[in-house]
Structures are given as structure tokens and as C-alpha cells.
Amino acid sequence: VRGLGAALLLYALSGLFLPTVRVGQSSERWLGPLCGVLTGVITSATGVFVIPAVPYLQALGLSKDELVQALGLSFTVSTLALAGGLLWRGALGGGELSASLLALIPAMLGMWLGQSLRQRISALWFKRVFFVGLGVLGGHLLISG
């Protein structure tokens, strides 16, 4: 968990202070599948599907709304795959499923709040808020791990 926290914190700091990396169209053909495989491996080990999918999607140069849509789709597919894997291994019982469904309430509230905020702030501020939030999460995991 501390390793994941360190990775998230480093990613947040690089996003806040280093120049933006762009992926050219010629690189997308091989980099997209590689990023997908690496994200799957990291997700299966940690249960978190942020690295390297989020940096890759950001490097594509999508607009603010396109990026949020791509992230939402990526997180939905990853969550369903993770749930399927847990179900297949017998690790997703009634209690876990009930807790997950209950956790949808604050998640939906957060999505609504994020969408409302995203429509009111500039792309630069959105990026800063995103990376600060990711940094706080990474720092928390690193400290409490």
C-alpha cells in the first residue's frame, strides 16, 4: 500500500510541477495496449487502476470533458473486471456486495460535485485540483499504509 501511495504522490507532484507529456498518434498504436496490460497487472496487485492509465489518457491531449469521459469509461470497465475477478475467486460475497452498493452513495455524490465543479473552473484549475487530490490520497496511503 505504501508503494502505491508513493507512486500516486510522485505522479501528483510530476503533474503539478513538470511539463505535460504528449503521446503522438504514431505511438498510440503500441502504447495503448501496453498501458492497458500494465494497468491490469497493477490493478490485480493493488486493486487501484490509476497508474499508468490516467497518465496515458492525460498524455493523449484530450479536452477536459473528453478526459473525464475517458476516465469514467476506464474506471467503469476496470471496476467491473475487478468485481468479476473477485466473484470468480469467491471473494465477493453478500456483505462485500452490500458494502460496495452502499459506497455508491458517496461516490455518486462526489461525481455530481466534481461535475458541477468541472463546469465552473478552468482546465488549469481542474488539473491542479485533480493532482492535489491525488497527492493527498498518495500521501495518506504512504503515511498510513
N, CA, C and O atoms as a GROMACS GRO file, in nm:
protein
  580
    1VAL      N    1   0.083  -0.118   0.000
    1VAL     CA    2   0.000   0.000   0.000
    1VAL      C    3   0.088   0.126   0.000
    1VAL      O    4   0.056   0.225  -0.066
    2ARG      N    5   0.198   0.120   0.074
    2ARG     CA    6   0.287   0.236   0.077
    2ARG      C    7   0.350   0.260  -0.059
    2ARG      O    8   0.371   0.375  -0.098
    3GLY      N    9   0.381   0.153  -0.132
    3GLY     CA   10   0.436   0.168  -0.266
    3GLY      C   11   0.338   0.239  -0.358
    3GLY      O   12   0.377   0.326  -0.436
    4LEU      N   13   0.210   0.201  -0.348
    4LEU     CA   14   0.108   0.267  -0.428
    4LEU      C   15   0.096   0.414  -0.388
    4LEU      O   16   0.083   0.501  -0.474
    5GLY      N   17   0.099   0.441  -0.257
    5GLY     CA   18   0.092   0.578  -0.210
    5GLY      C   19   0.208   0.661  -0.264
    5GLY      O   20   0.190   0.776  -0.306
    6ALA      N   21   0.328   0.602  -0.262
    6ALA     CA   22   0.446   0.673  -0.314
    6ALA      C   23   0.431   0.700  -0.463
    6ALA      O   24   0.465   0.808  -0.511
    7ALA      N   25   0.379   0.600  -0.537
    7ALA     CA   26   0.361   0.618  -0.681
    7ALA      C   27   0.259   0.728  -0.711
    7ALA      O   28   0.281   0.811  -0.799
    8LEU      N   29   0.149   0.730  -0.637
    8LEU     CA   30   0.047   0.834  -0.657
    8LEU      C   31   0.101   0.971  -0.621
    8LEU      O   32   0.075   1.069  -0.690
    9LEU      N   33   0.176   0.978  -0.512
    9LEU     CA   34   0.233   1.106  -0.471
    9LEU      C   35   0.334   1.157  -0.573
    9LEU      O   36   0.334   1.276  -0.606
   10LEU      N   37   0.420   1.070  -0.623
   10LEU     CA   38   0.516   1.109  -0.726
   10LEU      C   39   0.446   1.154  -0.854
   10LEU      O   40   0.486   1.252  -0.917
   11TYR      N   41   0.341   1.081  -0.890
   11TYR     CA   42   0.266   1.118  -1.010
   11TYR      C   43   0.200   1.255  -0.993
   11TYR      O   44   0.202   1.338  -1.084
   12ALA      N   45   0.142   1.278  -0.875
   12ALA     CA   46   0.078   1.408  -0.849
   12ALA      C   47   0.180   1.521  -0.854
   12ALA      O   48   0.154   1.626  -0.912
   13LEU      N   49   0.295   1.500  -0.792
   13LEU     CA   50   0.399   1.604  -0.792
   13LEU      C   51   0.450   1.630  -0.933
   13LEU      O   52   0.475   1.745  -0.970
   14SER      N   53   0.466   1.524  -1.012
   14SER     CA   54   0.512   1.544  -1.151
   14SER      C   55   0.406   1.617  -1.232
   14SER      O   56   0.439   1.701  -1.316
   15GLY      N   57   0.279   1.586  -1.208
   15GLY     CA   58   0.172   1.654  -1.279
   15GLY      C   59   0.160   1.801  -1.243
   15GLY      O   60   0.119   1.883  -1.325
   16LEU      N   61   0.196   1.834  -1.120
   16LEU     CA   62   0.188   1.972  -1.075
   16LEU      C   63   0.309   2.055  -1.118
   16LEU      O   64   0.297   2.174  -1.144
   17PHE      N   65   0.426   1.991  -1.125
   17PHE     CA   66   0.547   2.070  -1.141
   17PHE      C   67   0.628   2.042  -1.268
   17PHE      O   68   0.715   2.123  -1.303
   18LEU      N   69   0.603   1.934  -1.339
   18LEU     CA   70   0.678   1.903  -1.461
   18LEU      C   71   0.595   1.937  -1.584
   18LEU      O   72   0.472   1.942  -1.576
   19PRO      N   73   0.660   1.959  -1.699
   19PRO     CA   74   0.584   1.988  -1.821
   19PRO      C   75   0.497   1.868  -1.861
   19PRO      O   76   0.529   1.753  -1.830
   20THR      N   77   0.389   1.897  -1.931
   20THR     CA   78   0.296   1.794  -1.975
   20THR      C   79   0.358   1.710  -2.086
   20THR      O   80   0.414   1.763  -2.182
   21VAL      N   81   0.347   1.580  -2.072
   21VAL     CA   82   0.397   1.486  -2.173
   21VAL      C   83   0.284   1.459  -2.272
   21VAL      O   84   0.169   1.443  -2.232
   22ARG      N   85   0.314   1.454  -2.398
   22ARG     CA   86   0.214   1.423  -2.502
   22ARG      C   87   0.252   1.295  -2.575
   22ARG      O   88   0.369   1.270  -2.602
   23VAL      N   89   0.151   1.215  -2.606
   23VAL     CA   90   0.169   1.093  -2.683
   23VAL      C   91   0.127   1.124  -2.827
   23VAL      O   92   0.015   1.168  -2.851
   24GLY      N   93   0.217   1.099  -2.920
   24GLY     CA   94   0.184   1.120  -3.061
   24GLY      C   95   0.096   1.008  -3.114
   24GLY      O   96   0.092   0.898  -3.059
   25GLN      N   97   0.024   1.038  -3.222
   25GLN     CA   98  -0.067   0.938  -3.279
   25GLN      C   99   0.006   0.812  -3.324
   25GLN      O  100  -0.051   0.703  -3.316
   26SER      N  101   0.129   0.825  -3.370
   26SER     CA  102   0.203   0.708  -3.414
   26SER      C  103   0.237   0.615  -3.297
   26SER      O  104   0.253   0.495  -3.316
   27SER      N  105   0.247   0.670  -3.177
   27SER     CA  106   0.280   0.589  -3.059
   27SER      C  107   0.156   0.525  -2.996
   27SER      O  108   0.168   0.426  -2.922
   28GLU      N  109   0.039   0.579  -3.024
   28GLU     CA  110  -0.084   0.527  -2.962
   28GLU      C  111  -0.107   0.380  -2.994
   28GLU      O  112  -0.158   0.306  -2.909
   29ARG      N  113  -0.072   0.338  -3.114
   29ARG     CA  114  -0.099   0.201  -3.160
   29ARG      C  115  -0.035   0.096  -3.069
   29ARG      O  116  -0.098  -0.006  -3.040
   30TRP      N  117   0.087   0.118  -3.025
   30TRP     CA  118   0.154   0.020  -2.939
   30TRP      C  119   0.151   0.060  -2.792
   30TRP      O  120   0.154  -0.027  -2.704
   31LEU      N  121   0.144   0.191  -2.763
   31LEU     CA  122   0.148   0.236  -2.624
   31LEU      C  123   0.014   0.211  -2.554
   31LEU      O  124   0.013   0.182  -2.434
   32GLY      N  125  -0.097   0.223  -2.625
   32GLY     CA  126  -0.228   0.200  -2.565
   32GLY      C  127  -0.242   0.058  -2.509
   32GLY      O  128  -0.277   0.041  -2.392
   33PRO      N  129  -0.216  -0.046  -2.592
   33PRO     CA  130  -0.225  -0.183  -2.539
   33PRO      C  131  -0.125  -0.209  -2.426
   33PRO      O  132  -0.157  -0.278  -2.328
   34LEU      N  133  -0.004  -0.156  -2.438
   34LEU     CA  134   0.096  -0.174  -2.332
   34LEU      C  135   0.047  -0.111  -2.201
   34LEU      O  136   0.060  -0.171  -2.094
   35CYS      N  137  -0.008   0.008  -2.211
   35CYS     CA  138  -0.063   0.076  -2.093
   35CYS      C  139  -0.178  -0.006  -2.033
   35CYS      O  140  -0.190  -0.016  -1.911
   36GLY      N  141  -0.261  -0.064  -2.118
   36GLY     CA  142  -0.372  -0.146  -2.070
   36GLY      C  143  -0.323  -0.269  -1.994
   36GLY      O  144  -0.377  -0.302  -1.889
   37VAL      N  145  -0.223  -0.335  -2.048
   37VAL     CA  146  -0.168  -0.454  -1.981
   37VAL      C  147  -0.105  -0.415  -1.847
   37VAL      O  148  -0.130  -0.481  -1.745
   38LEU      N  149  -0.024  -0.308  -1.848
   38LEU     CA  150   0.040  -0.264  -1.723
   38LEU      C  151  -0.064  -0.222  -1.619
   38LEU      O  152  -0.049  -0.253  -1.501
   39THR      N  153  -0.167  -0.153  -1.663
   39THR     CA  154  -0.274  -0.113  -1.570
   39THR      C  155  -0.342  -0.236  -1.512
   39THR      O  156  -0.373  -0.241  -1.393
   40GLY      N  157  -0.366  -0.337  -1.596
   40GLY     CA  158  -0.428  -0.461  -1.548
   40GLY      C  159  -0.342  -0.532  -1.446
   40GLY      O  160  -0.393  -0.581  -1.345
   41VAL      N  161  -0.212  -0.539  -1.470
   41VAL     CA  162  -0.121  -0.604  -1.377
   41VAL      C  163  -0.119  -0.530  -1.243
   41VAL      O  164  -0.128  -0.590  -1.137
   42ILE      N  165  -0.106  -0.397  -1.250
   42ILE     CA  166  -0.103  -0.317  -1.128
   42ILE      C  167  -0.236  -0.324  -1.054
   42ILE      O  168  -0.239  -0.331  -0.932
   43THR      N  169  -0.346  -0.324  -1.129
   43THR     CA  170  -0.478  -0.333  -1.067
   43THR      C  171  -0.497  -0.467  -0.997
   43THR      O  172  -0.552  -0.473  -0.887
   44SER      N  173  -0.451  -0.575  -1.061
   44SER     CA  174  -0.467  -0.706  -0.999
   44SER      C  175  -0.385  -0.718  -0.871
   44SER      O  176  -0.422  -0.792  -0.781
   45ALA      N  177  -0.274  -0.643  -0.863
   45ALA     CA  178  -0.190  -0.649  -0.743
   45ALA      C  179  -0.237  -0.554  -0.634
   45ALA      O  180  -0.219  -0.583  -0.515
   46THR      N  181  -0.298  -0.441  -0.672
   46THR     CA  182  -0.331  -0.338  -0.573
   46THR      C  183  -0.481  -0.309  -0.561
   46THR      O  184  -0.525  -0.259  -0.458
   47GLY      N  185  -0.558  -0.339  -0.664
   47GLY     CA  186  -0.699  -0.302  -0.664
   47GLY      C  187  -0.723  -0.158  -0.704
   47GLY      O  188  -0.836  -0.110  -0.701
   48VAL      N  189  -0.617  -0.087  -0.743
   48VAL     CA  190  -0.628   0.053  -0.783
   48VAL      C  191  -0.587   0.065  -0.930
   48VAL      O  192  -0.482   0.015  -0.969
   49PHE      N  193  -0.670   0.130  -1.009
   49PHE     CA  194  -0.647   0.134  -1.154
   49PHE      C  195  -0.616   0.275  -1.204
   49PHE      O  196  -0.670   0.319  -1.305
   50VAL      N  197  -0.531   0.344  -1.133
   50VAL     CA  198  -0.494   0.480  -1.171
   50VAL      C  199  -0.366   0.483  -1.253
   50VAL      O  200  -0.356   0.557  -1.351
   51ILE      N  201  -0.268   0.403  -1.213
   51ILE     CA  202  -0.137   0.404  -1.277
   51ILE      C  203  -0.126   0.283  -1.369
   51ILE      O  204  -0.160   0.174  -1.323
   52PRO      N  205  -0.085   0.292  -1.491
   52PRO     CA  206  -0.049   0.409  -1.570
   52PRO      C  207  -0.162   0.460  -1.659
   52PRO      O  208  -0.137   0.542  -1.748
   53ALA      N  209  -0.285   0.414  -1.638
   53ALA     CA  210  -0.396   0.453  -1.726
   53ALA      C  211  -0.421   0.603  -1.726
   53ALA      O  212  -0.438   0.662  -1.833
   54VAL      N  213  -0.424   0.665  -1.608
   54VAL     CA  214  -0.455   0.808  -1.602
   54VAL      C  215  -0.347   0.893  -1.669
   54VAL      O  216  -0.380   0.981  -1.748
   55PRO      N  217  -0.217   0.869  -1.639
   55PRO     CA  218  -0.116   0.948  -1.710
   55PRO      C  219  -0.122   0.929  -1.862
   55PRO      O  220  -0.102   1.024  -1.937
   56TYR      N  221  -0.149   0.807  -1.906
   56TYR     CA  222  -0.159   0.782  -2.050
   56TYR      C  223  -0.274   0.860  -2.111
   56TYR      O  224  -0.256   0.927  -2.213
   57LEU      N  225  -0.390   0.854  -2.048
   57LEU     CA  226  -0.506   0.927  -2.102
   57LEU      C  227  -0.480   1.077  -2.102
   57LEU      O  228  -0.522   1.147  -2.195
   58GLN      N  229  -0.413   1.127  -2.000
   58GLN     CA  230  -0.381   1.270  -1.997
   58GLN      C  231  -0.282   1.307  -2.107
   58GLN      O  232  -0.289   1.417  -2.163
   59ALA      N  233  -0.192   1.217  -2.138
   59ALA     CA  234  -0.090   1.245  -2.241
   59ALA      C  235  -0.149   1.246  -2.382
   59ALA      O  236  -0.083   1.290  -2.476
   60LEU      N  237  -0.272   1.199  -2.397
   60LEU     CA  238  -0.336   1.200  -2.530
   60LEU      C  239  -0.380   1.339  -2.571
   60LEU      O  240  -0.413   1.362  -2.688
   61GLY      N  241  -0.382   1.433  -2.476
   61GLY     CA  242  -0.419   1.571  -2.509
   61GLY      C  243  -0.568   1.590  -2.529
   61GLY      O  244  -0.610   1.673  -2.610
   62LEU      N  245  -0.648   1.514  -2.458
   62LEU     CA  246  -0.794   1.526  -2.468
   62LEU      C  247  -0.842   1.654  -2.402
   62LEU      O  248  -0.775   1.708  -2.313
   63SER      N  249  -0.957   1.702  -2.445
   63SER     CA  250  -1.017   1.817  -2.377
   63SER      C  251  -1.059   1.774  -2.237
   63SER      O  252  -1.062   1.655  -2.205
   64LYS      N  253  -1.093   1.872  -2.154
   64LYS     CA  254  -1.132   1.845  -2.016
   64LYS      C  255  -1.250   1.746  -2.011
   64LYS      O  256  -1.246   1.650  -1.934
   65ASP      N  257  -1.352   1.770  -2.092
   65ASP     CA  258  -1.469   1.682  -2.091
   65ASP      C  259  -1.437   1.545  -2.150
   65ASP      O  260  -1.486   1.444  -2.099
   66GLU      N  261  -1.357   1.541  -2.256
   66GLU     CA  262  -1.318   1.412  -2.315
   66GLU      C  263  -1.236   1.330  -2.216
   66GLU      O  264  -1.252   1.208  -2.207
   67LEU      N  265  -1.147   1.397  -2.143
   67LEU     CA  266  -1.065   1.326  -2.046
   67LEU      C  267  -1.152   1.266  -1.935
   67LEU      O  268  -1.133   1.150  -1.899
   68VAL      N  269  -1.244   1.343  -1.882
   68VAL     CA  270  -1.332   1.293  -1.777
   68VAL      C  271  -1.416   1.176  -1.829
   68VAL      O  272  -1.436   1.078  -1.757
   69GLN      N  273  -1.463   1.186  -1.952
   69GLN     CA  274  -1.542   1.077  -2.010
   69GLN      C  275  -1.455   0.952  -2.026
   69GLN      O  276  -1.500   0.842  -1.995
   70ALA      N  277  -1.332   0.968  -2.075
   70ALA     CA  278  -1.242   0.854  -2.093
   70ALA      C  279  -1.206   0.792  -1.959
   70ALA      O  280  -1.200   0.670  -1.946
   71LEU      N  281  -1.181   0.875  -1.859
   71LEU     CA  282  -1.150   0.823  -1.725
   71LEU      C  283  -1.270   0.748  -1.668
   71LEU      O  284  -1.254   0.640  -1.610
   72GLY      N  285  -1.388   0.804  -1.684
   72GLY     CA  286  -1.509   0.737  -1.635
   72GLY      C  287  -1.529   0.600  -1.699
   72GLY      O  288  -1.562   0.503  -1.631
   73LEU      N  289  -1.508   0.594  -1.830
   73LEU     CA  290  -1.521   0.466  -1.900
   73LEU      C  291  -1.414   0.368  -1.854
   73LEU      O  292  -1.443   0.251  -1.830
   74SER      N  293  -1.292   0.415  -1.841
   74SER     CA  294  -1.182   0.330  -1.795
   74SER      C  295  -1.208   0.277  -1.654
   74SER      O  296  -1.188   0.158  -1.629
   75PHE      N  297  -1.252   0.363  -1.565
   75PHE     CA  298  -1.278   0.321  -1.428
   75PHE      C  299  -1.396   0.224  -1.420
   75PHE      O  300  -1.394   0.131  -1.339
   76THR      N  301  -1.498   0.246  -1.502
   76THR     CA  302  -1.614   0.157  -1.502
   76THR      C  303  -1.574   0.018  -1.549
   76THR      O  304  -1.608  -0.081  -1.484
   77VAL      N  305  -1.501   0.010  -1.660
   77VAL     CA  306  -1.458  -0.120  -1.712
   77VAL      C  307  -1.365  -0.189  -1.612
   77VAL      O  308  -1.377  -0.309  -1.588
   78SER      N  309  -1.272  -0.113  -1.554
   78SER     CA  310  -1.180  -0.170  -1.456
   78SER      C  311  -1.252  -0.221  -1.333
   78SER      O  312  -1.220  -0.328  -1.281
   79THR      N  313  -1.350  -0.145  -1.285
   79THR     CA  314  -1.427  -0.187  -1.168
   79THR      C  315  -1.505  -0.315  -1.197
   79THR      O  316  -1.509  -0.405  -1.114
   80LEU      N  317  -1.567  -0.322  -1.313
   80LEU     CA  318  -1.642  -0.443  -1.348
   80LEU      C  319  -1.550  -0.563  -1.362
   80LEU      O  320  -1.585  -0.674  -1.320
   81ALA      N  321  -1.432  -0.544  -1.422
   81ALA     CA  322  -1.335  -0.654  -1.435
   81ALA      C  323  -1.286  -0.698  -1.298
   81ALA      O  324  -1.273  -0.818  -1.272
   82LEU      N  325  -1.259  -0.604  -1.209
   82LEU     CA  326  -1.214  -0.637  -1.074
   82LEU      C  327  -1.324  -0.712  -0.999
   82LEU      O  328  -1.296  -0.810  -0.930
   83ALA      N  329  -1.448  -0.666  -1.010
   83ALA     CA  330  -1.560  -0.734  -0.945
   83ALA      C  331  -1.577  -0.875  -1.001
   83ALA      O  332  -1.602  -0.970  -0.926
   84GLY      N  333  -1.563  -0.890  -1.133
   84GLY     CA  334  -1.572  -1.023  -1.193
   84GLY      C  335  -1.464  -1.116  -1.142
   84GLY      O  336  -1.490  -1.233  -1.115
   85GLY      N  337  -1.342  -1.065  -1.130
   85GLY     CA  338  -1.232  -1.146  -1.077
   85GLY      C  339  -1.255  -1.187  -0.933
   85GLY      O  340  -1.229  -1.301  -0.896
   86LEU      N  341  -1.304  -1.094  -0.852
   86LEU     CA  342  -1.334  -1.126  -0.712
   86LEU      C  343  -1.448  -1.228  -0.701
   86LEU      O  344  -1.443  -1.319  -0.619
   87LEU      N  345  -1.549  -1.211  -0.784
   87LEU     CA  346  -1.661  -1.303  -0.784
   87LEU      C  347  -1.616  -1.442  -0.827
   87LEU      O  348  -1.657  -1.541  -0.768
   88TRP      N  349  -1.534  -1.449  -0.930
   88TRP     CA  350  -1.483  -1.575  -0.981
   88TRP      C  351  -1.401  -1.650  -0.876
   88TRP      O  352  -1.406  -1.773  -0.868
   89ARG      N  353  -1.326  -1.575  -0.796
   89ARG     CA  354  -1.242  -1.636  -0.692
   89ARG      C  355  -1.318  -1.658  -0.561
   89ARG      O  356  -1.261  -1.707  -0.463
   90GLY      N  357  -1.446  -1.621  -0.559
   90GLY     CA  358  -1.526  -1.641  -0.439
   90GLY      C  359  -1.500  -1.539  -0.330
   90GLY      O  360  -1.534  -1.563  -0.214
   91ALA      N  361  -1.441  -1.427  -0.364
   91ALA     CA  362  -1.407  -1.326  -0.264
   91ALA      C  363  -1.509  -1.212  -0.260
   91ALA      O  364  -1.487  -1.113  -0.190
   92LEU      N  365  -1.618  -1.226  -0.332
   92LEU     CA  366  -1.719  -1.120  -0.334
   92LEU      C  367  -1.851  -1.181  -0.289
   92LEU      O  368  -1.931  -1.228  -0.370
   93GLY      N  369  -1.873  -1.178  -0.157
   93GLY     CA  370  -1.996  -1.232  -0.100
   93GLY      C  371  -2.101  -1.125  -0.082
   93GLY      O  372  -2.086  -1.013  -0.129
   94GLY      N  373  -2.206  -1.161  -0.013
   94GLY     CA  374  -2.316  -1.069   0.010
   94GLY      C  375  -2.278  -0.947   0.089
   94GLY      O  376  -2.323  -0.836   0.058
   95GLY      N  377  -2.193  -0.963   0.192
   95GLY     CA  378  -2.151  -0.849   0.274
   95GLY      C  379  -2.068  -0.750   0.195
   95GLY      O  380  -2.089  -0.629   0.205
   96GLU      N  381  -1.975  -0.802   0.116
   96GLU     CA  382  -1.891  -0.714   0.035
   96GLU      C  383  -1.973  -0.644  -0.072
   96GLU      O  384  -1.952  -0.526  -0.100
   97LEU      N  385  -2.065  -0.716  -0.132
   97LEU     CA  386  -2.150  -0.658  -0.235
   97LEU      C  387  -2.240  -0.549  -0.176
   97LEU      O  388  -2.258  -0.443  -0.236
   98SER      N  389  -2.295  -0.575  -0.057
   98SER     CA  390  -2.379  -0.474   0.009
   98SER      C  391  -2.298  -0.349   0.044
   98SER      O  392  -2.345  -0.237   0.024
   99ALA      N  393  -2.177  -0.369   0.096
   99ALA     CA  394  -2.092  -0.255   0.129
   99ALA      C  395  -2.055  -0.176   0.003
   99ALA      O  396  -2.051  -0.053   0.006
  100SER      N  397  -2.030  -0.247  -0.106
  100SER     CA  398  -1.996  -0.180  -0.231
  100SER      C  399  -2.114  -0.098  -0.283
  100SER      O  400  -2.096   0.015  -0.329
  101LEU      N  401  -2.232  -0.155  -0.276
  101LEU     CA  402  -2.351  -0.082  -0.320
  101LEU      C  403  -2.375   0.041  -0.232
  101LEU      O  404  -2.416   0.146  -0.281
  102LEU      N  405  -2.352   0.027  -0.102
  102LEU     CA  406  -2.368   0.139  -0.011
  102LEU      C  407  -2.264   0.248  -0.042
  102LEU      O  408  -2.293   0.368  -0.029
  103ALA      N  409  -2.145   0.207  -0.082
  103ALA     CA  410  -2.040   0.304  -0.114
  103ALA      C  411  -2.072   0.383  -0.241
  103ALA      O  412  -2.009   0.486  -0.267
  104LEU      N  413  -2.169   0.337  -0.319
  104LEU     CA  414  -2.209   0.411  -0.438
  104LEU      C  415  -2.272   0.546  -0.403
  104LEU      O  416  -2.269   0.639  -0.484
  105ILE      N  417  -2.330   0.556  -0.286
  105ILE     CA  418  -2.396   0.681  -0.246
  105ILE      C  419  -2.295   0.796  -0.239
  105ILE      O  420  -2.315   0.897  -0.307
  106PRO      N  421  -2.187   0.785  -0.159
  106PRO     CA  422  -2.091   0.896  -0.159
  106PRO      C  423  -2.018   0.909  -0.292
  106PRO      O  424  -1.977   1.019  -0.330
  107ALA      N  425  -2.000   0.798  -0.364
  107ALA     CA  426  -1.933   0.805  -0.495
  107ALA      C  427  -2.017   0.887  -0.593
  107ALA      O  428  -1.963   0.970  -0.666
  108MET      N  429  -2.147   0.864  -0.596
  108MET     CA  430  -2.234   0.940  -0.685
  108MET      C  431  -2.240   1.087  -0.644
  108MET      O  432  -2.244   1.176  -0.728
  109LEU      N  433  -2.241   1.111  -0.514
  109LEU     CA  434  -2.239   1.249  -0.465
  109LEU      C  435  -2.109   1.318  -0.509
  109LEU      O  436  -2.110   1.433  -0.552
  110GLY      N  437  -1.997   1.246  -0.497
  110GLY     CA  438  -1.869   1.301  -0.540
  110GLY      C  439  -1.865   1.328  -0.690
  110GLY      O  440  -1.809   1.428  -0.734
  111MET      N  441  -1.925   1.238  -0.768
  111MET     CA  442  -1.930   1.259  -0.914
  111MET      C  443  -2.014   1.382  -0.946
  111MET      O  444  -1.975   1.462  -1.032
  112TRP      N  445  -2.124   1.396  -0.880
  112TRP     CA  446  -2.210   1.513  -0.905
  112TRP      C  447  -2.137   1.642  -0.867
  112TRP      O  448  -2.138   1.739  -0.942
  113LEU      N  449  -2.072   1.641  -0.751
  113LEU     CA  450  -1.998   1.757  -0.706
  113LEU      C  451  -1.882   1.788  -0.802
  113LEU      O  452  -1.858   1.904  -0.836
  114GLY      N  453  -1.810   1.683  -0.845
  114GLY     CA  454  -1.700   1.701  -0.939
  114GLY      C  455  -1.746   1.757  -1.073
  114GLY      O  456  -1.679   1.843  -1.130
  115GLN      N  457  -1.858   1.709  -1.122
  115GLN     CA  458  -1.911   1.758  -1.249
  115GLN      C  459  -1.952   1.904  -1.236
  115GLN      O  460  -1.927   1.985  -1.325
  116SER      N  461  -2.013   1.936  -1.126
  116SER     CA  462  -2.053   2.075  -1.102
  116SER      C  463  -1.930   2.166  -1.094
  116SER      O  464  -1.929   2.276  -1.150
  117LEU      N  465  -1.828   2.120  -1.024
  117LEU     CA  466  -1.704   2.198  -1.012
  117LEU      C  467  -1.632   2.209  -1.147
  117LEU      O  468  -1.583   2.316  -1.182
  118ARG      N  469  -1.626   2.100  -1.222
  118ARG     CA  470  -1.557   2.098  -1.351
  118ARG      C  471  -1.618   2.199  -1.448
  118ARG      O  472  -1.546   2.256  -1.530
  119GLN      N  473  -1.747   2.220  -1.441
  119GLN     CA  474  -1.813   2.312  -1.533
  119GLN      C  475  -1.790   2.459  -1.494
  119GLN      O  476  -1.815   2.550  -1.573
  120ARG      N  477  -1.743   2.481  -1.372
  120ARG     CA  478  -1.726   2.617  -1.322
  120ARG      C  479  -1.581   2.666  -1.322
  120ARG      O  480  -1.557   2.786  -1.308
  121ILE      N  481  -1.486   2.576  -1.338
  121ILE     CA  482  -1.346   2.618  -1.328
  121ILE      C  483  -1.273   2.594  -1.459
  121ILE      O  484  -1.318   2.517  -1.544
  122SER      N  485  -1.160   2.660  -1.474
  122SER     CA  486  -1.080   2.646  -1.595
  122SER      C  487  -1.009   2.510  -1.597
  122SER      O  488  -1.001   2.442  -1.495
  123ALA      N  489  -0.960   2.473  -1.714
  123ALA     CA  490  -0.888   2.347  -1.729
  123ALA      C  491  -0.764   2.345  -1.640
  123ALA      O  492  -0.730   2.241  -1.583
  124LEU      N  493  -0.696   2.458  -1.627
  124LEU     CA  494  -0.576   2.465  -1.543
  124LEU      C  495  -0.609   2.440  -1.397
  124LEU      O  496  -0.540   2.363  -1.330
  125TRP      N  497  -0.715   2.504  -1.348
  125TRP     CA  498  -0.755   2.481  -1.208
  125TRP      C  499  -0.803   2.339  -1.188
  125TRP      O  500  -0.775   2.277  -1.085
  126PHE      N  501  -0.876   2.285  -1.285
  126PHE     CA  502  -0.923   2.147  -1.278
  126PHE      C  503  -0.804   2.053  -1.263
  126PHE      O  504  -0.806   1.961  -1.181
  127LYS      N  505  -0.700   2.076  -1.344
  127LYS     CA  506  -0.579   1.993  -1.338
  127LYS      C  507  -0.513   2.004  -1.201
  127LYS      O  508  -0.473   1.903  -1.144
  128ARG      N  509  -0.502   2.125  -1.150
  128ARG     CA  510  -0.440   2.145  -1.019
  128ARG      C  511  -0.519   2.075  -0.908
  128ARG      O  512  -0.461   2.008  -0.823
  129VAL      N  513  -0.650   2.091  -0.909
  129VAL     CA  514  -0.734   2.028  -0.807
  129VAL      C  515  -0.721   1.875  -0.817
  129VAL      O  516  -0.710   1.807  -0.715
  130PHE      N  517  -0.721   1.823  -0.939
  130PHE     CA  518  -0.707   1.679  -0.960
  130PHE      C  519  -0.576   1.629  -0.900
  130PHE      O  520  -0.576   1.532  -0.824
  131PHE      N  521  -0.465   1.694  -0.933
  131PHE     CA  522  -0.334   1.648  -0.885
  131PHE      C  523  -0.317   1.669  -0.735
  131PHE      O  524  -0.254   1.587  -0.669
  132VAL      N  525  -0.371   1.776  -0.681
  132VAL     CA  526  -0.363   1.796  -0.536
  132VAL      C  527  -0.441   1.684  -0.466
  132VAL      O  528  -0.393   1.628  -0.367
  133GLY      N  529  -0.560   1.652  -0.515
  133GLY     CA  530  -0.638   1.543  -0.457
  133GLY      C  531  -0.566   1.410  -0.465
  133GLY      O  532  -0.565   1.333  -0.369
  134LEU      N  533  -0.504   1.383  -0.579
  134LEU     CA  534  -0.428   1.260  -0.596
  134LEU      C  535  -0.307   1.259  -0.502
  134LEU      O  536  -0.273   1.154  -0.446
  135GLY      N  537  -0.244   1.374  -0.485
  135GLY     CA  538  -0.130   1.383  -0.394
  135GLY      C  539  -0.170   1.359  -0.250
  135GLY      O  540  -0.098   1.291  -0.175
  136VAL      N  541  -0.285   1.413  -0.210
  136VAL     CA  542  -0.334   1.391  -0.074
  136VAL      C  543  -0.363   1.242  -0.052
  136VAL      O  544  -0.328   1.186   0.052
  137LEU      N  545  -0.427   1.179  -0.151
  137LEU     CA  546  -0.455   1.036  -0.140
  137LEU      C  547  -0.325   0.956  -0.131
  137LEU      O  548  -0.312   0.867  -0.048
  138GLY      N  549  -0.229   0.989  -0.217
  138GLY     CA  550  -0.100   0.920  -0.216
  138GLY      C  551  -0.027   0.941  -0.084
  138GLY      O  552   0.028   0.846  -0.028
  139GLY      N  553  -0.027   1.063  -0.034
  139GLY     CA  554   0.037   1.091   0.095
  139GLY      C  555  -0.029   1.014   0.209
  139GLY      O  556   0.040   0.963   0.297
  140HIS      N  557  -0.160   1.007   0.207
  140HIS     CA  558  -0.234   0.932   0.310
  140HIS      C  559  -0.196   0.783   0.306
  140HIS      O  560  -0.170   0.722   0.409
  141LEU      N  561  -0.192   0.726   0.186
  141LEU     CA  562  -0.156   0.585   0.173
  141LEU      C  563  -0.011   0.561   0.215
  141LEU      O  564   0.022   0.460   0.277
  142LEU      N  565   0.074   0.655   0.182
  142LEU     CA  566   0.216   0.643   0.216
  142LEU      C  567   0.236   0.647   0.369
  142LEU      O  568   0.315   0.571   0.424
  143ILE      N  569   0.165   0.736   0.434
  143ILE     CA  570   0.181   0.752   0.580
  143ILE      C  571   0.110   0.641   0.658
  143ILE      O  572   0.166   0.583   0.751
  144SER      N  573  -0.015   0.612   0.619
  144SER     CA  574  -0.095   0.518   0.699
  144SER      C  575  -0.079   0.372   0.653
  144SER      O  576  -0.113   0.280   0.727
  145GLY      N  577  -0.028   0.351   0.529
  145GLY     CA  578  -0.008   0.221   0.466
  145GLY      C  579  -0.006   0.108   0.558
  145GLY      O  580   0.011  -0.007   0.514
   0.00000   0.00000   0.00000
